């Protein structure tokens, strides 16, 4: 009989769902701002601007909660990449996802109380939350308050460069979210991982 593990604390679950909700609002409003025209607007321009800015500020506050939570609780240990052996662990996990999972082999790094993420998850989560998310937030505030930006960077408008960086970071996080949702469906059952993020039990 498999034992249940309480891995997802209340604050983690609340942060996770709020982060997902406001990121989706940012995604839809951002797409509308980027691709709408006078003849067609996915979301009315003034509404899209307000939605994007407000969602961005709330997402930023949630991100601060995430960082502080990882500093002051044991949850932060799950994001630490080991100095030794990690490349081989990463290779083994990729091999499992590309071959082993289709031949019914067991996961090389099953979840336990000390390891909530497999090596590939850990790398992608660190990349998303500690690299792309800070870039997205910083560039977003730069666009809200353009007066704080450097006017010219290597002969290019600081505002345009910030906008480009913001779009690239947003695109990267959007791809991460889609992959994240897909991998959530390949748990013990297609819904088990989603249930875990509701009740906290794996």
Rosetta blueprint (number, residue, H / E / L):
1 X L
2 X L
3 X L
4 X L
5 X L
6 X E
7 X L
8 X L
9 X L
10 X H
11 X H
12 X H
13 X H
14 X H
15 X H
16 X H
17 X H
18 X H
19 X H
20 X H
21 X H
22 X H
23 X H
24 X H
25 X H
26 X H
27 X H
28 X H
29 X H
30 X H
31 X H
32 X H
33 X H
34 X H
35 X H
36 X L
37 X L
38 X L
39 X L
40 X L
41 X L
42 X L
43 X L
44 X L
45 X H
46 X H
47 X H
48 X H
49 X H
50 X H
51 X H
52 X H
53 X H
54 X H
55 X H
56 X H
57 X H
58 X H
59 X H
60 X H
61 X H
62 X H
63 X H
64 X H
65 X H
66 X H
67 X H
68 X H
69 X H
70 X H
71 X H
72 X H
73 X L
74 X H
75 X H
76 X H
77 X H
78 X H
79 X H
80 X L
81 X L
82 X L
83 X L
84 X L
85 X L
86 X H
87 X H
88 X H
89 X H
90 X H
91 X H
92 X H
93 X H
94 X H
95 X H
96 X H
97 X H
98 X H
99 X L
100 X H
101 X H
102 X H
103 X H
104 X L
105 X L
106 X L
107 X L
108 X L
109 X L
110 X L
111 X L
112 X E
113 X L
114 X L
115 X E
116 X L
117 X L
118 X L
119 X H
120 X H
121 X H
122 X H
123 X H
124 X H
125 X H
126 X H
127 X H
128 X H
129 X H
130 X H
131 X H
132 X H
133 X H
134 X H
135 X H
136 X H
137 X H
138 X H
139 X H
140 X H
141 X H
142 X H
143 X H
144 X H
145 X L
146 X H
147 X H
148 X H
149 X L
150 X L
151 X L
152 X E
153 X E
154 X L
155 X L
156 X E
157 X E
158 X H
159 X H
160 X H
161 X H
162 X H
163 X H
164 X H
165 X H
166 X H
167 X H
168 X H
169 X H
170 X H
171 X H
172 X H
173 X H
174 X H
175 X H
176 X H
177 X H
178 X H
179 X H
180 X H
181 X H
182 X H
183 X H
184 X H
185 X L
186 X L
187 X L
188 X L
189 X L
190 X L
191 X L
192 X H
193 X H
194 X H
195 X H
196 X H
197 X H
198 X H
199 X H
200 X L
201 X E
202 X L
